[in-house]
Amino acid sequence: METIKRTTHRIDATDQAPGRLASEIAFLLQGKNKPSFQPHVDMGDTVVVENVDKLKYTGKKLEQKVYYRHTNYPGGLKTTPLKKVAEENPAQVLEHAVKRMLPDNKLRKNRMKRLIIK
């Protein structure tokens, strides 16, 4: 079996929409840009994202988009608006979007480790 050659991709997030940027990052993390792509092999590259605090949110997403989580207790549904998350930790918005775009299998954890957000 051949060794996997990983390259580092640098992406500037200035004035880019989080969803479109996340789909591009997920594509690179999976290695779909390589001619030797195999879905069961983790052959993706490392992605470094800079200026994540300058992401552009279109429409009324800052007011309307809400992140949900549950505490596993009755009535424990917690909501956090995108505006609050983007102010406190803008990297979390992009990380969440990329994670949800990767397939939910054993490879996702290691792929997410190769995503570096500065």
Backbone bond lengths (Angstrom), bond angles and torsions (degrees), N, CA, C in turn:
res aa  C-N    CA-C-N  psi(-1)  N-CA   C-N-CA  omega(-1)  CA-C   N-CA-C  phi
1 M - - - 1.459 - - 1.524 109.03 -
2 E 1.305 116.26 137.74 1.450 121.13 -178.76 1.520 111.02 -75.80
3 T 1.325 116.01 153.28 1.457 119.69 177.52 1.529 109.76 -77.12
4 I 1.295 114.58 150.01 1.463 120.32 -177.90 1.528 108.37 -87.12
5 K 1.309 116.35 123.96 1.458 121.78 178.21 1.523 108.56 -97.39
6 R 1.327 114.68 112.80 1.460 119.65 -179.41 1.522 109.73 -100.91
7 T 1.301 115.54 132.92 1.459 120.35 174.79 1.526 108.38 -110.97
8 T 1.313 115.76 162.78 1.460 120.73 179.63 1.523 109.08 -106.61
9 H 1.322 115.20 126.18 1.466 121.42 178.18 1.527 107.77 -105.52
10 R 1.322 117.32 129.02 1.460 122.46 176.47 1.528 107.97 -104.18
11 I 1.318 115.50 126.60 1.461 121.14 -177.97 1.520 108.79 -124.25
12 D 1.323 115.70 132.18 1.456 121.84 175.94 1.528 108.07 -96.51
13 A 1.331 116.56 119.74 1.462 121.37 -174.41 1.516 113.21 -87.76
14 T 1.316 118.90 6.42 1.462 121.21 -177.43 1.530 110.60 -62.13
15 D 1.331 115.85 127.86 1.471 124.35 177.43 1.528 113.44 56.35
16 Q 1.316 117.74 34.69 1.463 121.03 174.69 1.522 109.02 -115.45
17 A 1.322 115.61 146.74 1.463 121.08 178.06 1.526 108.81 -75.57
18 P 1.336 117.88 138.82 1.463 120.50 -175.56 1.531 113.73 -60.14
19 G 1.322 118.05 -38.82 1.460 120.55 -177.78 1.515 112.92 -68.51
20 R 1.312 116.17 -43.82 1.466 119.51 179.54 1.521 110.99 -67.72
21 L 1.307 116.76 -37.18 1.452 121.17 177.36 1.530 110.44 -67.89
22 A 1.330 116.90 -40.54 1.465 121.13 -179.50 1.523 111.86 -64.66
23 S 1.326 117.73 -36.56 1.464 119.47 179.41 1.524 110.73 -68.66
24 E 1.320 117.08 -36.18 1.465 121.10 176.60 1.538 110.55 -66.11
25 I 1.340 116.32 -41.97 1.466 120.99 179.92 1.519 110.54 -66.58
26 A 1.337 117.89 -43.40 1.463 121.34 179.56 1.525 111.09 -61.64
27 F 1.318 116.61 -37.10 1.464 122.26 177.73 1.527 110.15 -60.75
28 L 1.346 117.06 -44.86 1.456 121.20 -179.57 1.526 112.33 -71.53
29 L 1.350 117.41 -38.26 1.461 120.74 -179.45 1.523 111.80 -65.37
30 Q 1.322 117.35 -30.87 1.458 121.00 179.10 1.520 112.49 -80.52
31 G 1.329 117.20 -20.38 1.458 120.60 -178.32 1.512 112.70 85.66
32 K 1.310 117.61 20.70 1.466 120.36 -178.95 1.521 112.83 -71.57
33 N 1.335 116.66 -10.23 1.455 120.27 178.28 1.531 111.98 -83.68
34 K 1.317 117.95 -2.90 1.467 121.95 -177.57 1.525 110.17 -101.26
35 P 1.325 117.44 143.19 1.463 119.53 179.71 1.529 112.83 -67.67
36 S 1.324 117.66 -20.52 1.466 120.80 -179.27 1.526 112.20 -94.59
37 F 1.329 118.34 22.92 1.464 122.26 -177.18 1.521 111.57 -60.59
38 Q 1.340 115.20 132.60 1.460 122.59 172.35 1.526 107.00 -133.14
39 P 1.324 118.18 130.08 1.464 119.55 -173.82 1.530 114.28 -64.08
40 H 1.326 118.33 -25.69 1.457 120.54 -176.58 1.527 113.17 -92.69
41 V 1.340 117.98 1.19 1.461 121.71 -179.93 1.524 108.53 -116.37
42 D 1.338 116.12 134.19 1.456 120.91 179.35 1.523 108.46 -85.73
43 M 1.326 116.72 91.31 1.461 121.44 -176.43 1.518 112.61 -118.49
44 G 1.313 116.39 22.12 1.457 120.73 -177.58 1.514 112.93 -75.66
45 D 1.317 115.29 172.75 1.452 122.51 -177.37 1.531 110.41 -100.86
46 T 1.323 115.11 173.39 1.457 121.69 174.99 1.522 108.31 -89.87
47 V 1.326 116.30 138.41 1.459 121.47 -178.84 1.522 108.52 -122.80
48 V 1.326 116.37 125.15 1.462 122.98 176.65 1.520 107.38 -110.93
49 V 1.332 116.13 122.46 1.468 121.12 -178.54 1.524 108.34 -110.99
50 E 1.325 116.00 128.38 1.455 121.40 -179.53 1.529 109.75 -116.04
51 N 1.324 116.11 159.04 1.470 124.02 178.89 1.529 112.32 57.92
52 V 1.321 116.68 41.94 1.466 119.84 -178.12 1.532 111.38 -68.63
53 D 1.331 117.41 -18.96 1.463 119.79 178.77 1.524 112.17 -75.82
54 K 1.336 117.84 -5.61 1.464 121.76 179.90 1.528 112.20 -106.80
55 L 1.333 117.55 24.35 1.464 121.09 177.10 1.523 109.68 -63.31
56 K 1.324 116.15 150.69 1.467 121.61 -179.19 1.523 108.48 -107.46
57 Y 1.321 116.45 123.58 1.461 122.00 178.32 1.517 108.18 -102.93
58 T 1.317 116.83 123.90 1.452 121.32 -176.10 1.523 110.68 -93.03
59 G 1.290 115.53 157.51 1.465 121.07 175.71 1.515 112.08 64.47
60 K 1.337 115.59 -143.74 1.460 121.65 -177.65 1.531 111.65 -103.95
61 K 1.347 116.23 26.44 1.464 119.47 -175.69 1.524 113.20 -59.71
62 L 1.320 117.56 -38.59 1.464 119.47 -178.37 1.526 112.06 -59.82
63 E 1.331 117.39 -33.34 1.460 119.98 -179.99 1.531 112.27 -90.52
64 Q 1.347 117.86 -31.54 1.461 119.95 -169.36 1.523 114.89 -101.07
65 K 1.330 119.07 -30.83 1.467 120.52 -175.49 1.528 109.82 -73.95
66 V 1.329 115.33 135.70 1.459 121.41 -176.52 1.532 108.79 -132.11
67 Y 1.327 116.40 137.12 1.469 122.06 174.28 1.524 108.12 -97.44
68 Y 1.334 116.02 135.90 1.459 121.71 -178.36 1.521 110.27 -112.83
69 R 1.332 115.76 145.59 1.455 121.64 169.18 1.520 107.09 -148.98
70 H 1.320 116.11 158.84 1.458 120.48 -176.83 1.508 109.81 -127.26
71 T 1.330 117.77 139.15 1.462 122.55 -177.36 1.527 112.18 -85.47
72 N 1.320 117.61 -2.76 1.467 124.18 -175.74 1.525 113.09 67.85
73 Y 1.314 116.91 18.42 1.446 122.76 169.69 1.526 107.50 -110.45
74 P 1.337 117.83 153.40 1.458 119.58 178.88 1.531 111.22 -56.88
75 G 1.312 117.00 130.21 1.454 121.70 -179.38 1.519 112.96 72.56
76 G 1.318 118.07 20.93 1.462 121.50 -173.54 1.511 114.92 -96.22
77 L 1.327 118.27 29.30 1.457 120.82 177.86 1.521 109.70 -78.61
78 K 1.318 116.34 121.96 1.460 121.62 -179.33 1.520 108.95 -111.04
79 T 1.311 117.55 139.54 1.459 122.08 179.09 1.528 109.03 -121.98
80 T 1.334 114.91 143.00 1.457 121.50 176.66 1.515 107.78 -135.12
81 P 1.335 118.77 122.07 1.461 120.04 179.52 1.530 111.43 -71.19
82 L 1.326 115.77 151.67 1.457 122.11 -179.07 1.529 110.97 -58.61
83 K 1.303 117.35 -36.26 1.466 120.58 -177.97 1.526 111.37 -59.16
84 K 1.327 116.91 -42.55 1.464 121.49 -179.61 1.532 110.84 -68.56
85 V 1.322 117.25 -43.62 1.467 121.06 -179.98 1.518 110.73 -64.62
86 A 1.344 117.05 -41.29 1.460 121.27 -178.56 1.525 111.42 -67.39
87 E 1.318 118.24 -32.11 1.459 120.85 178.36 1.521 111.44 -73.99
88 E 1.343 116.45 -44.30 1.464 120.83 -175.67 1.531 112.42 -75.80
89 N 1.322 116.93 -47.18 1.462 120.50 -176.39 1.524 109.43 -148.36
90 P 1.335 118.89 87.48 1.463 120.67 -176.98 1.533 113.05 -64.93
91 A 1.322 117.56 -23.68 1.465 120.16 178.69 1.530 111.13 -66.60
92 Q 1.322 116.72 -29.59 1.463 120.80 -179.00 1.530 111.45 -66.18
93 V 1.319 117.19 -32.65 1.466 121.02 178.85 1.521 109.72 -63.02
94 L 1.330 116.73 -48.84 1.462 121.16 -178.93 1.523 111.20 -68.90
95 E 1.319 116.91 -40.66 1.466 120.73 -179.90 1.532 110.90 -62.36
96 H 1.313 116.75 -40.95 1.461 121.64 178.77 1.526 110.80 -64.65
97 A 1.328 116.33 -42.30 1.465 120.48 -179.47 1.526 111.19 -65.66
98 V 1.339 117.27 -42.29 1.462 120.57 -179.87 1.520 110.11 -66.56
99 K 1.318 117.08 -43.66 1.469 120.99 -178.29 1.524 111.06 -60.28
100 R 1.339 117.20 -39.40 1.453 120.46 -179.13 1.521 112.22 -74.14
101 M 1.367 117.79 -17.92 1.461 120.76 179.18 1.524 112.72 -89.79
102 L 1.331 117.17 -13.67 1.462 120.01 176.97 1.522 109.22 -85.64
103 P 1.339 118.19 149.80 1.451 119.82 177.88 1.526 111.23 -63.17
104 D 1.315 116.76 143.14 1.463 121.83 -178.71 1.528 108.70 -84.97
105 N 1.319 115.94 83.06 1.458 120.93 177.85 1.525 109.57 -143.07
106 K 1.332 117.35 -170.71 1.466 121.52 -175.42 1.523 113.17 -65.35
107 L 1.318 117.93 -19.54 1.459 120.84 -175.47 1.527 112.94 -85.10
108 R 1.330 117.33 -17.01 1.464 119.86 -172.73 1.528 112.79 -62.93
109 K 1.317 118.02 -38.45 1.456 121.37 -177.68 1.528 111.41 -61.17
110 N 1.324 117.71 -46.39 1.459 120.92 179.70 1.525 112.00 -71.04
111 R 1.315 116.98 -31.66 1.463 119.60 177.12 1.528 110.41 -66.22
112 M 1.308 116.78 -40.39 1.465 120.55 179.63 1.528 111.44 -66.73
113 K 1.329 117.62 -27.91 1.458 120.50 177.73 1.518 111.37 -67.31
114 R 1.324 117.44 -24.10 1.460 120.81 179.78 1.524 112.50 -88.17
115 L 1.318 117.52 3.32 1.469 121.94 174.16 1.519 108.16 -94.65
116 I 1.321 116.42 115.41 1.459 121.65 -178.92 1.523 107.66 -113.91
117 I 1.330 115.47 118.86 1.461 121.19 -178.22 1.515 108.30 -110.24
118 K 1.342 116.55 121.17 1.475 121.37 -179.45 1.502 110.43 -107.47
